[in-house]
Amino acid sequence: MELADRTEALFRLLDCERASATALAHAMRPCEYTPRTILSHQGDHDDRLWLILEGTVQLQAISSEGQSTVISAFGPGELVGAFAAAEENAFDARALGRVQALQVTAIELDRLFQECPDLAAGMSRIYSGQLHTVLDRLAARVTLSAVGRCYRELLALAGPSDLISPPPVIAALALTAQTTRETGSRAISTLERRGIIERSSDRLEIVSRRMLEDLVV
């Protein structure tokens, strides 16, 4: 990715001054990861921060008994990693598919924040949105059933148009809802059977939004 392309991407995502975007573009290194590559390991002391441009990065914590728990997943325009030098990672950060990102060290980022406060403001807006999403999903995790979470994510993906094109990948939908692919597949099949949604190779349409909302329990 050329410097001009990095600058343009940062300018749009951070809503900052172009000169600030250029300074950050000089400091950030383009990275590309193949599926299942671990960007950073749980327990390591890491000072890197990634801005995701394409693909999805999953955060996954492993207990002392070896049990794996998905914390969240982040996609294009979102941030993963450390803001402070040598922070200990509380989770693995893993590329789900092919991922393109921009990487910078916390030390370099701190220097740029002092020189360009608008960069700090832009990243704070991104983190604020991510925090809201994580807390919202945490609330859903403790109040909704696994199937209800799938339906809730489906409504969020469709938005006011009640249309998702191309249709969502069931495994990705289930991951976002923090449940298994099998549960997600059964949930979608139930909606099709009841005529609440219609699905084809290129789109998924919510036929009865009210009925789907009533199933978010």
Disulfide bonds with the S-S distance in Angstrom:
none
